[in-house]
């Protein structure tokens, strides 16, 4: 489990503001599930989804997601991981490959999620992208309620990763605004076809 608790350049939970928020969200909680729910709901509800709000900044480090209060689904998963790991709760990264037609016709891209290890329930997958009309992600273990139900040609990537995918970090670092991101969403179609995971 240690690798799911590590601090990295991206999951920078020693950052003063990130750590302070993590401690605040854990205050008064008696279980890891209560802490996880507070952290999840904070990221879901108080951090903009960059695509929904067309924010003109692309964040990737947890501390920057908190500073600018915005992030694509991937970046929001980085902040959630930082808040949970700061509280000693193992947290990993999961991805789905979904249609991104709301941004650009006939394309598919990765969608970022978190897997949280809860003492009572084991691994539990959540989606903190942010709710809107037609999207209602919730924290209610052991029942999973993600933002999207898989449609034809969409699928879950099977692994629980301890670090975000390289394709995701590369896209977030290279494309600094909304217009660039919607033309360059991260994807893994070729890797999936050749079984490189």
C-alpha positions as CSV (number, residue, x, y, z in Angstrom):
1,X,0.0,0.0,0.0
2,X,3.0,2.3,0.5
3,X,3.1,3.4,-3.1
4,X,-0.5,4.6,-2.9
5,X,0.6,7.0,-0.1
6,X,3.6,8.5,-1.7
7,X,4.1,12.2,-2.2
8,X,5.3,13.2,-5.7
9,X,5.9,16.3,-7.7
10,X,2.3,16.2,-8.8
11,X,0.7,14.8,-5.6
12,X,2.4,17.5,-3.5
13,X,0.5,17.1,-0.3
14,X,3.2,18.7,1.9
15,X,2.2,22.0,0.2
16,X,1.0,24.3,3.1
17,X,-2.4,25.0,1.6
18,X,-3.1,21.4,0.5
19,X,-2.0,20.0,3.9
20,X,-4.1,22.6,5.8
21,X,-7.2,21.8,3.8
22,X,-6.6,18.0,4.3
23,X,-6.5,18.4,8.1
24,X,-9.5,20.7,8.1
25,X,-11.6,18.2,6.1
26,X,-10.6,15.4,8.5
27,X,-11.5,17.3,11.6
28,X,-14.2,15.5,13.7
29,X,-14.2,12.4,11.5
30,X,-14.2,9.0,13.2
31,X,-13.5,6.8,10.1
32,X,-11.5,6.9,6.9
33,X,-14.7,6.7,4.9
34,X,-15.9,10.0,6.5
35,X,-12.6,11.7,5.7
36,X,-12.7,10.4,2.2
37,X,-16.3,11.6,1.7
38,X,-15.4,15.1,2.9
39,X,-12.4,15.2,0.6
40,X,-14.3,13.9,-2.4
41,X,-17.2,16.3,-2.0
42,X,-14.8,19.3,-1.6
43,X,-13.0,18.5,-4.8
44,X,-16.2,17.6,-6.7
45,X,-18.1,20.7,-5.5
46,X,-15.5,23.5,-4.9
47,X,-13.1,23.0,-7.8
48,X,-14.3,23.9,-11.2
49,X,-14.1,21.3,-14.0
50,X,-12.1,23.2,-16.6
51,X,-14.2,21.9,-19.4
52,X,-17.5,22.9,-17.9
53,X,-16.3,26.4,-17.1
54,X,-14.0,26.9,-20.1
55,X,-11.3,28.1,-17.7
56,X,-8.2,29.5,-19.4
57,X,-5.6,27.8,-17.2
58,X,-4.5,24.1,-17.2
59,X,-3.5,22.8,-13.9
60,X,-1.8,19.4,-13.1
61,X,-0.1,19.7,-9.7
62,X,-2.5,19.2,-6.7
63,X,-1.3,22.5,-5.2
64,X,-2.1,24.4,-8.4
65,X,-5.5,22.8,-8.7
66,X,-6.3,24.1,-5.2
67,X,-4.7,27.5,-5.9
68,X,-6.6,28.2,-9.1
69,X,-9.7,26.3,-8.1
70,X,-9.9,24.6,-11.5
71,X,-8.8,21.4,-13.2
72,X,-9.8,18.9,-15.8
73,X,-11.0,15.6,-14.4
74,X,-7.4,14.3,-14.3
75,X,-6.1,17.3,-12.3
76,X,-9.0,17.1,-9.9
77,X,-8.1,13.5,-9.3
78,X,-4.6,14.6,-8.4
79,X,-5.9,17.0,-5.7
80,X,-8.2,14.4,-4.3
81,X,-5.3,12.0,-4.1
82,X,-3.2,14.6,-2.3
83,X,-5.9,15.3,0.3
84,X,-6.5,11.6,1.0
85,X,-2.8,10.6,1.1
86,X,-2.1,13.5,3.4
87,X,-4.6,11.8,5.8
88,X,-2.9,8.4,5.4
89,X,-5.6,7.0,3.1
90,X,-4.2,5.0,0.2
91,X,-5.4,6.5,-3.1
92,X,-4.7,5.5,-6.7
93,X,-5.7,6.5,-10.2
94,X,-8.1,4.8,-12.6
95,X,-9.1,5.8,-16.1
96,X,-12.0,5.2,-18.5
97,X,-11.9,5.7,-22.3
98,X,-15.0,7.7,-23.2
99,X,-16.5,9.6,-26.1
100,X,-15.5,13.3,-25.9
101,X,-18.0,14.4,-28.5
102,X,-19.3,17.2,-26.3
103,X,-16.0,19.0,-27.1
104,X,-15.2,17.6,-30.5
105,X,-17.1,15.3,-32.8
106,X,-16.2,11.6,-33.1
107,X,-13.2,11.5,-30.7
108,X,-12.4,9.4,-27.6
109,X,-10.2,10.3,-24.7
110,X,-9.2,9.3,-21.2
111,X,-11.3,10.3,-18.2
112,X,-9.6,10.4,-14.8
113,X,-11.0,8.8,-11.6
114,X,-9.7,7.8,-8.2
115,X,-9.6,4.5,-6.4
116,X,-9.6,4.9,-2.6
117,X,-8.7,2.1,-0.2
118,X,-11.2,2.1,2.7
119,X,-10.7,-0.1,5.7
120,X,-14.3,-1.3,5.7
121,X,-14.9,-1.7,2.0
122,X,-11.5,-2.2,0.2
123,X,-10.9,-0.4,-3.1
124,X,-13.7,2.0,-4.0
125,X,-13.8,4.0,-7.2
126,X,-15.0,7.7,-7.3
127,X,-15.3,10.4,-9.8
128,X,-14.8,14.0,-8.6
129,X,-15.1,15.7,-12.0
130,X,-18.0,17.8,-10.8
131,X,-21.7,17.3,-11.2
132,X,-24.0,19.1,-13.7
133,X,-27.2,18.4,-15.5
134,X,-27.0,14.7,-16.4
135,X,-24.0,14.0,-14.2
136,X,-24.5,12.9,-10.6
137,X,-21.4,11.3,-9.1
138,X,-21.7,10.4,-5.4
139,X,-19.8,8.8,-2.5
140,X,-21.8,6.0,-1.1
141,X,-19.6,2.9,-0.5
142,X,-19.8,0.1,-1.3
143,X,-22.1,1.3,-4.1
144,X,-20.3,3.0,-7.0
145,X,-21.9,6.0,-8.6
146,X,-19.6,7.6,-11.2
147,X,-20.3,10.5,-13.5
148,X,-20.9,8.4,-16.7
149,X,-22.2,5.0,-17.6
150,X,-20.2,3.3,-20.2
151,X,-21.6,3.3,-23.8
152,X,-20.7,1.5,-26.9
153,X,-16.9,1.6,-27.7
154,X,-16.2,2.9,-24.2
155,X,-14.3,0.9,-21.5
156,X,-12.6,1.0,-18.1
157,X,-8.8,0.6,-18.0
158,X,-8.3,-2.2,-15.5
159,X,-5.4,-1.1,-13.4
160,X,-5.3,0.9,-10.2
161,X,-2.2,3.0,-10.7
162,X,-0.1,4.7,-8.0
163,X,0.8,7.5,-10.3
164,X,-1.1,9.3,-13.1
165,X,-0.5,8.0,-16.6
166,X,2.3,9.7,-18.6
167,X,-0.1,10.6,-21.4
168,X,-2.2,12.5,-19.0
169,X,0.6,14.5,-17.4
170,X,2.1,15.2,-20.8
171,X,-1.1,16.6,-22.2
172,X,-1.7,18.8,-19.1
173,X,1.8,20.2,-19.2
174,X,1.9,20.9,-22.9
175,X,-1.5,22.5,-23.4
176,X,-2.1,25.6,-21.3
177,X,-5.7,26.7,-22.2
178,X,-9.1,25.3,-22.9
179,X,-8.9,25.6,-26.7
180,X,-5.6,23.6,-26.8
181,X,-6.8,20.9,-24.4
182,X,-10.0,20.1,-26.4
183,X,-7.8,19.5,-29.4
184,X,-5.3,17.3,-27.5
185,X,-7.0,15.2,-24.9
186,X,-4.9,12.3,-23.7
187,X,-5.8,8.9,-25.2
188,X,-4.3,5.3,-25.1
189,X,-6.0,3.6,-28.0
190,X,-2.8,2.3,-29.5
191,X,-1.4,1.1,-26.2
192,X,-4.7,-0.7,-25.4
193,X,-4.7,-2.4,-28.8
194,X,-1.2,-3.7,-28.3
195,X,-1.8,-4.7,-24.6
196,X,0.9,-2.3,-23.3
197,X,-0.2,-1.9,-19.7
